[in-house]
Amino acid sequence: MLITTALLIVALSVLGTLIAGIILLLVFYIVGKRLFRTIVQRLFGLVIERLLKDKYHENLAELWSAVRRTSVQTILEISLRAEEGKLIHRPLGSPKTLPHYDTLMFVAAQMARLPKDVSIPVDMKVTLGSKAEKPLQIDIPLMISGMGYGVGLSEEAKRALARAAKQMGTATNSGEGPFLQSERDEADKFIWQISRSTWGHSPQGIATADMLEVQMGQGSSVGSRAHEPNSIKGKAQKLMGVSPVESVVSSAVIPGINSPWDWPKYVADLRSEAAGKPIAIKIMATGGLERDLAVCLEADFDVIVLDGCQGGSSGATPLICDDLGIPSLLALVRAERFLREQGARKEVSLVVGGGYATPGQCLKAIALGADAIYLGTVPLFGLIHNQIHKILPWEPLTQLVYYDSPYKQRLDISLASKSVANVLKSMVLEMEEGVRAMGKTALSELGPNDLVAVDEWTAKVTGVRRADIRQD
């Protein structure tokens, strides 16, 4: 009885304490809420009063005016230049909105031509460098663009990209970095990019590649480029064969090229090393595109890789990103037209890149004459899917994949490769659906007649008929 009474007293005491605590919390909440609202309201009133009464040259609102005249990014880059007076390097390309593929629409099959059922397979295979002894054959028209180890991506990221490409039966590109054996081991179809650096002409890369790609430029990078001393450390620095106290420099041109007339001999010499593999040239698309393409044809390249100005890089100056080159759409149309005029369209493969992010854009490019598309930003963001919590909110997402990041080892290679493969698979499935919707069964059946332009400018530059003009 005494134990029961004691337990009852303890229970009532605890209950009373809880009730008292709850009442106290309610009091604090009511008083605190009113006090908080009052403080916020008074601070807000003071801010509004200052904004409405201060003269313009003393008013914080002048920043709003400056931002509207330029942009937050421009103001940020002014500050970055002011900090040290050095070149600044912006990753992932230009933010500019340029003419792209939005004003082109596909012609669906309905009555006059019937669409294909979902059970009908679509031939998505692509052959690059058909005139070479050993053409590069891939199962899908999407390839992973060059993103260099050390100068851009980490080993973990490169391995994940190579593994994803192998799973999808497509090719991955080494980029401008040194030869990385672990990347080659993960990949099936491997493209070795011969860059303008001392390590670019790697015997290992040339021997083990399925296609060689000579890099003279890309959408957001052309000419010489230098990394400051000690900016590239560790394994990549050793593979490059450079001293940690010297600048890492890529030349403005491929070593051995002193004039346009040097290219035919260069390609002939390289072909003896290539052992029958296709040789590609990668260039930035510019206003002088046809002159550059004429040199490419004279040099006898098997594949031309054309990068529009929407292309990105791990770090190029804003001027190079924003103010050089021409948009990818114009580049493709002009290149395809020139190759056709020269009678070289069937012999020379055309690969495009720069700003391609959706299945629709890729399929439209193929309809306009591209054989395959390089993707960079798409697989880059695919790498970090389901892993962004490892880095946000304190660091940008790219810190999970960049070589010089202290967080690069947090990237789960298996999960990253699966995510990239899923992105590519999803895009290909959508492209197949689009091909069937047009009543076709193969990529090779697509052409400009499967498109219409919704404005006069697009119709004029692409040669595609306008959507408001009747077709009998």
ChimeraX attribute file (.defattr): number of C-alpha atoms within 10 A of each C-alpha:
attribute: neighborCount
match mode: 1-to-1
recipient: residues
	/A:1	6
	/A:2	7
	/A:3	8
	/A:4	9
	/A:5	10
	/A:6	11
	/A:7	12
	/A:8	12
	/A:9	12
	/A:10	12
	/A:11	12
	/A:12	12
	/A:13	12
	/A:14	12
	/A:15	12
	/A:16	12
	/A:17	12
	/A:18	12
	/A:19	12
	/A:20	12
	/A:21	12
	/A:22	12
	/A:23	12
	/A:24	12
	/A:25	13
	/A:26	12
	/A:27	12
	/A:28	12
	/A:29	13
	/A:30	12
	/A:31	11
	/A:32	13
	/A:33	12
	/A:34	11
	/A:35	12
	/A:36	13
	/A:37	11
	/A:38	12
	/A:39	12
	/A:40	11
	/A:41	12
	/A:42	12
	/A:43	12
	/A:44	12
	/A:45	12
	/A:46	12
	/A:47	12
	/A:48	11
	/A:49	11
	/A:50	15
	/A:51	16
	/A:52	12
	/A:53	10
	/A:54	12
	/A:55	12
	/A:56	11
	/A:57	8
	/A:58	11
	/A:59	13
	/A:60	14
	/A:61	15
	/A:62	14
	/A:63	12
	/A:64	12
	/A:65	11
	/A:66	12
	/A:67	13
	/A:68	10
	/A:69	10
	/A:70	11
	/A:71	13
	/A:72	14
	/A:73	11
	/A:74	13
	/A:75	14
	/A:76	11
	/A:77	16
	/A:78	12
	/A:79	12
	/A:80	15
	/A:81	13
	/A:82	10
	/A:83	9
	/A:84	9
	/A:85	9
	/A:86	9
	/A:87	11
	/A:88	16
	/A:89	18
	/A:90	19
	/A:91	17
	/A:92	19
	/A:93	26
	/A:94	24
	/A:95	11
	/A:96	11
	/A:97	8
	/A:98	14
	/A:99	14
	/A:100	16
	/A:101	17
	/A:102	12
	/A:103	14
	/A:104	22
	/A:105	15
	/A:106	19
	/A:107	14
	/A:108	17
	/A:109	17
	/A:110	12
	/A:111	7
	/A:112	6
	/A:113	11
	/A:114	14
	/A:115	19
	/A:116	20
	/A:117	11
	/A:118	11
	/A:119	7
	/A:120	11
	/A:121	13
	/A:122	18
	/A:123	16
	/A:124	18
	/A:125	18
	/A:126	19
	/A:127	15
	/A:128	26
	/A:129	24
	/A:130	18
	/A:131	17
	/A:132	19
	/A:133	11
	/A:134	16
	/A:135	18
	/A:136	20
	/A:137	18
	/A:138	21
	/A:139	15
	/A:140	21
	/A:141	25
	/A:142	28
	/A:143	26
	/A:144	27
	/A:145	23
	/A:146	23
	/A:147	25
	/A:148	23
	/A:149	24
	/A:150	25
	/A:151	22
	/A:152	23
	/A:153	24
	/A:154	23
	/A:155	24
	/A:156	24
	/A:157	28
	/A:158	32
	/A:159	24
	/A:160	27
	/A:161	32
	/A:162	28
	/A:163	25
	/A:164	30
	/A:165	28
	/A:166	20
	/A:167	19
	/A:168	20
	/A:169	19
	/A:170	25
	/A:171	29
	/A:172	29
	/A:173	28
	/A:174	28
	/A:175	25
	/A:176	23
	/A:177	25
	/A:178	29
	/A:179	25
	/A:180	20
	/A:181	13
	/A:182	13
	/A:183	23
	/A:184	24
	/A:185	13
	/A:186	19
	/A:187	24
	/A:188	21
	/A:189	22
	/A:190	26
	/A:191	29
	/A:192	30
	/A:193	30
	/A:194	27
	/A:195	26
	/A:196	23
	/A:197	21
	/A:198	18
	/A:199	19
	/A:200	24
	/A:201	20
	/A:202	16
	/A:203	11
	/A:204	13
	/A:205	24
	/A:206	23
	/A:207	15
	/A:208	17
	/A:209	21
	/A:210	22
	/A:211	28
	/A:212	26
	/A:213	26
	/A:214	23
	/A:215	23
	/A:216	19
	/A:217	22
	/A:218	25
	/A:219	31
	/A:220	31
	/A:221	25
	/A:222	20
	/A:223	14
	/A:224	13
	/A:225	15
	/A:226	10
	/A:227	13
	/A:228	12
	/A:229	15
	/A:230	15
	/A:231	15
	/A:232	22
	/A:233	15
	/A:234	12
	/A:235	13
	/A:236	20
	/A:237	19
	/A:238	13
	/A:239	14
	/A:240	19
	/A:241	13
	/A:242	19
	/A:243	14
	/A:244	16
	/A:245	10
	/A:246	12
	/A:247	15
	/A:248	22
	/A:249	16
	/A:250	20
	/A:251	16
	/A:252	14
	/A:253	18
	/A:254	21
	/A:255	15
	/A:256	10
	/A:257	12
	/A:258	10
	/A:259	8
	/A:260	12
	/A:261	12
	/A:262	12
	/A:263	20
	/A:264	17
	/A:265	14
	/A:266	15
	/A:267	20
	/A:268	14
	/A:269	11
	/A:270	16
	/A:271	17
	/A:272	10
	/A:273	13
	/A:274	20
	/A:275	13
	/A:276	15
	/A:277	23
	/A:278	26
	/A:279	25
	/A:280	28
	/A:281	24
	/A:282	24
	/A:283	23
	/A:284	28
	/A:285	30
	/A:286	21
	/A:287	14
	/A:288	10
	/A:289	18
	/A:290	17
	/A:291	10
	/A:292	15
	/A:293	19
	/A:294	14
	/A:295	15
	/A:296	22
	/A:297	17
	/A:298	12
	/A:299	19
	/A:300	18
	/A:301	26
	/A:302	25
	/A:303	27
	/A:304	24
	/A:305	25
	/A:306	29
	/A:307	31
	/A:308	28
	/A:309	31
	/A:310	27
	/A:311	26
	/A:312	25
	/A:313	23
	/A:314	18
	/A:315	17
	/A:316	22
	/A:317	18
	/A:318	20
	/A:319	13
	/A:320	19
	/A:321	27
	/A:322	17
	/A:323	12
	/A:324	19
	/A:325	25
	/A:326	21
	/A:327	23
	/A:328	29
	/A:329	26
	/A:330	18
	/A:331	24
	/A:332	25
	/A:333	17
	/A:334	17
	/A:335	22
	/A:336	17
	/A:337	18
	/A:338	17
	/A:339	20
	/A:340	13
	/A:341	10
	/A:342	10
	/A:343	11
	/A:344	13
	/A:345	16
	/A:346	12
	/A:347	16
	/A:348	23
	/A:349	26
	/A:350	25
	/A:351	26
	/A:352	28
	/A:353	32
	/A:354	27
	/A:355	27
	/A:356	23
	/A:357	15
	/A:358	13
	/A:359	19
	/A:360	19
	/A:361	19
	/A:362	26
	/A:363	25
	/A:364	23
	/A:365	25
	/A:366	24
	/A:367	20
	/A:368	23
	/A:369	23
	/A:370	23
	/A:371	22
	/A:372	25
	/A:373	26
	/A:374	26
	/A:375	24
	/A:376	22
	/A:377	20
	/A:378	18
	/A:379	26
	/A:380	22
	/A:381	17
	/A:382	20
	/A:383	31
	/A:384	26
	/A:385	18
	/A:386	12
	/A:387	17
	/A:388	18
	/A:389	10
	/A:390	16
	/A:391	18
	/A:392	12
	/A:393	9
	/A:394	7
	/A:395	12
	/A:396	10
	/A:397	19
	/A:398	21
	/A:399	22
	/A:400	28
	/A:401	25
	/A:402	22
	/A:403	26
	/A:404	18
	/A:405	13
	/A:406	11
	/A:407	16
	/A:408	20
	/A:409	15
	/A:410	14
	/A:411	22
	/A:412	17
	/A:413	20
	/A:414	14
	/A:415	16
	/A:416	27
	/A:417	28
	/A:418	18
	/A:419	22
	/A:420	28
	/A:421	24
	/A:422	17
	/A:423	18
	/A:424	24
	/A:425	16
	/A:426	13
	/A:427	19
	/A:428	20
	/A:429	13
	/A:430	15
	/A:431	22
	/A:432	23
	/A:433	20
	/A:434	19
	/A:435	26
	/A:436	23
	/A:437	20
	/A:438	19
	/A:439	20
	/A:440	22
	/A:441	20
	/A:442	15
	/A:443	21
	/A:444	15
	/A:445	13
	/A:446	20
	/A:447	15
	/A:448	17
	/A:449	13
	/A:450	19
	/A:451	21
	/A:452	22
	/A:453	23
	/A:454	17
	/A:455	14
	/A:456	14
	/A:457	13
	/A:458	22
	/A:459	18
	/A:460	12
	/A:461	12
	/A:462	19
	/A:463	16
	/A:464	20
	/A:465	22
	/A:466	19
	/A:467	17
	/A:468	11
	/A:469	9
	/A:470	7
	/A:471	7
	/A:472	3
